[in-house]
Amino acid sequence: MNFFAVIENIKLILKKNHHESIAQELLELQLAGGTGGEVLISVCSKLIEIRKTLPNVYRIISKDAEELINYAKSIDLYP
């Protein structure tokens, strides 16, 4: 899986739905992460936080977010 492409799509959906600040937070997590695995863990952690605290936002990204979270679980990088 090209999880970076999935993250990019999530950010694009967020921007299109006027949630630029959340898309920016995801970008900052990508930039701060070292390895791909660290980026995946950080982004998934943020997505889980969004799922718990901003269900209306999560609903619009849920397909891609769940795909990413499930992928992280499958390779033992679940936060």
Beta strands, then each sheet from edge to edge (+ up, - down):
end
